[in-house]
């Protein structure tokens, strides 16, 4: 199940830009995915319907040049799911949603983003793996290649990740 939590009141646009349109009303109503109790209800609903992991969009904020303290629009994962009482019933994984992000060079990626992911996500026993390998997706391949300095830079970044994750 892919999770894209853009609509938290007080962040991004909140619910005001969609609430006037009845056809955009969420089936389960409006709620705050940044609350652990809400995440527990989501987990219960998803597990009962056969979903064994959640795939969260992860956004790198433009203002985070001195290291990631918290990701942009990360409340559903960081505050909700990771603190939910029943989060051991599902795994989670992240997709680097890099479409609207500032271009991030390889050194900044290693220092700020990669180290954050390793510390907060990949080391978590709930993180989704295949054959004991952490699974990460990237939204825009082209933007990743450009940010890493072309195809050779992107290959070097992927090789770095494959080697470093083993530590």
C-alpha positions in Angstrom: 0.0 0.0 0.0 1.5 3.3 -1.1 1.0 6.1 1.4 1.2 9.8 0.3 0.3 11.9 3.3 0.0 15.4 2.0 -3.1 16.5 3.7 -2.2 17.2 7.4 -3.8 20.3 8.9 -1.2 22.9 9.6 1.2 21.7 6.9 1.3 21.9 3.1 -2.2 23.0 2.1 -4.2 21.2 4.8 -7.7 20.1 4.1 -9.0 23.5 3.0 -8.1 23.0 -0.6 -10.0 19.8 -1.0 -12.8 20.0 1.6 -15.2 22.2 -0.5 -15.4 19.4 -3.1 -17.6 16.5 -2.0 -16.2 14.0 -4.5 -12.8 14.5 -2.9 -14.0 13.6 0.6 -11.9 10.6 1.9 -13.9 7.4 2.4 -12.8 7.2 6.0 -13.3 11.0 6.6 -10.7 13.5 7.6 -8.1 12.5 10.2 -4.6 13.2 11.3 -2.2 10.4 10.2 0.5 11.9 12.5 -1.3 10.5 15.5 -0.2 7.0 16.7 -3.7 6.0 17.6 -4.9 6.9 14.0 -2.0 4.8 12.6 -3.1 1.9 14.8 -6.6 2.0 13.2 -5.0 2.2 9.7 -2.8 -0.8 10.5 -5.7 -2.8 11.8 -7.8 -2.0 8.7 -4.9 -2.8 6.3 -3.9 -6.0 8.0 -7.5 -7.2 8.0 -7.5 -6.7 4.3 -4.2 -8.4 3.5 -1.7 -5.6 3.4 1.5 -6.6 5.1 3.5 -3.4 4.6 3.1 0.3 3.9 5.2 2.2 1.3 5.6 5.8 2.5 6.5 8.8 0.4 9.6 10.4 2.0 10.3 14.1 1.3 13.6 15.9 1.8 12.9 19.5 2.8 14.6 22.3 1.0 15.7 23.9 4.3 17.5 20.9 5.6 21.0 21.6 4.4 22.6 20.9 7.8 21.4 17.4 8.1 17.9 15.9 8.3 16.2 16.5 11.6 12.8 15.5 10.4 11.6 15.0 6.8 9.0 17.2 5.2 5.5 15.9 5.4 6.8 12.9 7.4 4.2 12.9 10.3 2.3 9.8 9.1 5.5 7.7 9.2 7.6 9.4 11.9 4.9 10.4 14.4 2.2 8.0 13.5 3.3 4.6 12.2 6.7 4.4 14.0 5.0 5.2 17.3 1.9 3.1 16.8 1.2 0.3 19.3 0.5 -2.2 16.6 3.2 -1.3 14.1 4.9 -4.6 14.6 2.0 -6.1 12.6 3.3 -4.5 9.4 6.5 -3.6 7.7 7.2 -0.2 6.2 9.4 1.1 3.4 10.2 4.5 1.9 10.1 6.0 -1.5 12.2 9.1 -2.0 9.7 11.4 -3.5 12.2 13.6 -5.3 9.9 15.3 -7.8 9.5 18.6 -5.9 12.8 18.4 -4.0 15.8 20.7 -4.6 18.5 18.9 -6.5 20.8 17.1 -4.1 24.4 16.3 -5.1 26.0 13.0 -4.1 28.0 14.4 -1.1 24.8 16.0 0.3 22.9 12.8 -0.3 25.5 10.7 1.6 25.9 13.1 4.5 22.3 14.2 5.0 19.9 11.8 3.4 21.6 8.4 3.4 22.8 8.7 7.0 19.3 9.7 8.2 17.7 6.8 6.4 20.2 4.3 7.8 19.8 5.7 11.4 16.0 6.0 11.4 14.6 3.6 8.9 16.9 0.8 7.5 18.1 -0.2 11.0 14.5 -0.6 12.2 13.4 -4.3 12.4 10.0 -3.3 10.8 11.7 -2.0 7.6 10.6 -4.0 4.5 13.3 -6.3 3.1 13.5 -8.8 0.3 16.1 -11.6 0.8 17.3 -9.6 3.9 18.0 -6.5 1.7 16.3 -3.2 2.5 14.0 -2.0 -0.3 14.1 1.6 -1.3 12.3 3.2 -4.3 12.9 6.6 -5.9 10.1 8.5 -7.5 11.9 10.1 -10.5 14.8 8.1 -11.8 15.8 10.9 -14.2 16.0 13.5 -11.5 18.1 11.1 -9.3 20.5 10.5 -12.3 20.8 14.2 -12.9 21.4 15.0 -9.2 24.1 12.4 -8.9 26.0 13.9 -11.9 24.8 11.6 -14.7 24.5 7.9 -15.2 28.0 7.1 -13.9 27.4 9.2 -10.7 24.0 7.5 -10.2 25.7 4.1 -10.5 28.4 5.2 -8.0 25.6 6.3 -5.6 23.8 3.0 -5.9 27.1 1.0 -5.4 27.8 3.2 -2.4 24.4 2.4 -0.9 24.7 -1.3 -1.6 28.1 -1.4 0.1 27.4 0.9 3.0 24.1 -0.7 4.0 26.0 -3.9 4.9 27.7 -2.0 7.7 
